[in-house]
């Protein structure tokens, strides 16, 4: 499954949430957590939203992040406390630490 294919229903199933039992505020929170996890993946890896789709394991990382944020809504979360599974998966796809010249050379841009 690609990141772009993740729906509210997929996230709810992963977090063991019964959608029908949620009110509008809870659904909005779930949507916000999903978007936050996606943006975190983009920021962490340096990939675009479209490039995330090329790596289906990033979907797992995103769902793990949503699950952690949902379970720990009242806890302060920072980069020091990132889920190790998500961090490992995202770390395999990081491009934002590679000098831009190398990326252009590999892409054949000279």
C-alpha positions, -999 to +999 in steps of 0.1 A: +000+000+000+013+034-009+012+064+014-012+082-009-036+052-005-039+055+032-074+064+041-091+073+074-104+037+075-069+022+072-056+044+100-086+036+122-081-001+116-044+002+125-052+022+156-081-002+165-106+026+164-143+020+155-150+049+131-188+048+137-182+055+175-161+087+168-175+122+168-165+149+144-138+163+167-122+128+171-123+122+134-107+156+128-080+147+153-073+114+135-071+132+102-047+157+117-025+130+131-024+113+098-013+144+080+012+152+107+027+117+103+029+121+065+046+155+068+070+141+094+080+114+068+085+140+042+106+162+065+126+133+079+135+117+045+136+148+023+114+130-002+083+146-018+048+132-011+050+116-046+084+100-039+071+085-006+048+063-028+078+046-043+086+030-009+057+010+005+075+004+037+072+041+045+034+035+048+042+012+078+064+040+093+036+065+088+010+042+104+033+035+133+038+072+138+000+078+137-005+050+162+021+065+186+007+099+183-029+086+189-019+065+219+002+093+234-019+123+227-013+138+261+024+131+261+050+156+249+067+141+218+100+153+203+126+139+180+144+121+209+113+099+214+106+087+178+094+052+175+125+030+165+106+011+139+095+043+121+130+058+125+147+027+110+124+026+080+126+064+074+164+063+078+167+039+050+151+064+026+168+096+038+180+118+009+182+151+027+216+143+042+232+137+008+249+167-008+227+180-037+256+176-062+256+139-057+219+136-061+221+156-094+250+134-106+230+102-099+200+116-117+222+123-147+217+161-144+254+167-145 
